[in-house]
Amino acid sequence: MLPWTTYEAMYDAALNRPEKFWLAAAQRVTWKQPPVTACRTRADGWHDWFPDATLNTCYNAVDRHVENGRGGQAALIWHSCATRERRVVTYRELQGKVAGFAGGLRSLGVEKGDRVLIVMPTMIETAIAMLACARIGAVHVVVFAGYAGPELARRIDDVAPKVIITASCSFQGQTAIPSAPALNEALAEAAHRPQACVIVQRKACPASLLPVRDHDFHMLEHFAPAEPVTLRSEDPLYILHTSGTTGHAKGIARDNGGHAVALALSMELIYGCKPGDTFFTTSDLGWVVGHSYGVYAPLISGCTSVIVEGGASASAVHALCHEHEVKCLFTTPTQMRLMRQESRHLSGAILPALACIFVAGEYADPTLLDWARSYFRKPVVNHWWQTETGWSITAHFFGLAEREPVALMNDIGRPAPGFRPAIVPSIPGERCGEIVLSLPLPPGCLAGVWKDRTIRAPAAYLDETCRYYRAFDEGMIEANRAVHMLGRSDDVIKVAGRRISGVQIEKIIASHPAVHACAVVATPDELRGQRPVAYVVPDPEVECAPSAEEIVARVNEVLGRWIGLKEVHFVSHLPTTVSGKITRKRLLVS
Ligand code: AMP
């Protein structure tokens, strides 16, 4: 039961008495050594949450529910939109599989602190691999299965994994894409050599396992079960790469204790879910929403989590919500646009168990939210997220007795507890500007950035006073705390809600020998929200001009086809400032 009925009472409690607030929130977690201190500043200036406490996240997500009588409840329900397979795994079954696979990982030499790279589509095995790492204190690094070999190689070299786990294939629509070519290319390109690869064999496209290097996933599930190890709250649970302005993806590190507390509180406070409820996120497990709300938050809270492989159609979402009595659906505007497109042929949804629908990840047009409200006949709200924060910065609070003000419903809501946003206007006196968040950030947010084999304070996100985290999003704040989002202040592009940096794409294009200069900008896309468009200046010194097809192929080869680059314009020059910096915003309007 939440101790507050109104938003203001809840938010003020976190603002004015943060130690008390977070120590009380921490009671949702089963600790080995319970916390006495909520937050402590580290020697590097960043912050640790519950620094004197110990726990195991996998124990909180799995074992404790079996011990508390939920062993027979479905923990994970998986539906593949590609193969139409469906699987249900109870908490008791999950415990057996996770403990066995954790033992299997140990047999391959994986120990506490080792990194394990998981390159998998959304499958039950992906969640098992994540939880098994958490069980033995290994740090999982999940990589979206759509990445091509070179980008995979970069991540292998960044985190130096002891083991790589992959599926024999993933799917693009209904087409099976074997994983071996990208994996082998990545392993040939990377300097680091993992000790072993673990393969989930899929019927649609089994792989031939290489002797010595490769191991069968399901064989490893049968190893002697490994018990959950005791970890310090601040020990890393996972690293997840995300694009920024640096041209290379950064590894965002997440802790164990703060993450478990923030997610457990959010399930109750934001999504209004209690143990036994069913939560459904359409996000791929390779992205942050999949990590937080496909796996950890619902499981830590004793809920049932519905996860899907591939883009679920309106009818599939409807069927899953209906069949499993989903209470809360979490999706993206892109997914919702797909559903709207298909729903013309469907009658409206009748889903009595569904209480609310949340979207996040990209701009949500109010007309889209209105369509979803009329189709599902439920409250549909938007909230603001980042990989770095791990949970929503601003949201709507369905766990509070006070009803959400209707006027706020189309926007990203008000700050979640512990988030203290402020605006830094680019022109003094303006209401709009870059959104910054006062430090310390609440629990659950980045514990640092992975660099040179250690976790470091995220210097690239700090303002010059080192008092604020820069969100690199622009917006404004109302007197009633409501935040409005205007978009990114940097070059990050959201393709179907997935994040990629324009500079990252530019670097690939610029490596073409016949390219003199280039710029990549985002343009609106009817279905996918945004897509990249490239402006290329051919090198006049090179006789053979580059073709648009070559440029697109080069980007796809390095990053993967999901980037969706189709439009390449050849221009004689790019607009620049007097100091020679490319002004991408002028390309957008030209
Ligand atoms: P990611 O790290 O992939 O979750 O992407 C984070 C970025 O997505 C944010 O910095 C925003 O630019 C954008 N974003 C997330 N949620 C929203 C939202 N509700 N409305 C508009 N943009 C959003």
Boltz pocket constraint, residues with backbone or C-beta under 6 A from the ligand:
constraints:
  - pocket:
      binder: B
      contacts: [[A, 242], [A, 288], [A, 359], [A, 360], [A, 361], [A, 362], [A, 363], [A, 364], [A, 382], [A, 383], [A, 384], [A, 385], [A, 386], [A, 387], [A, 388], [A, 412], [A, 471], [A, 472], [A, 473], [A, 485], [A, 487], [A, 488], [A, 494], [A, 497], [A, 498], [A, 499]]
      max_distance: 6.0
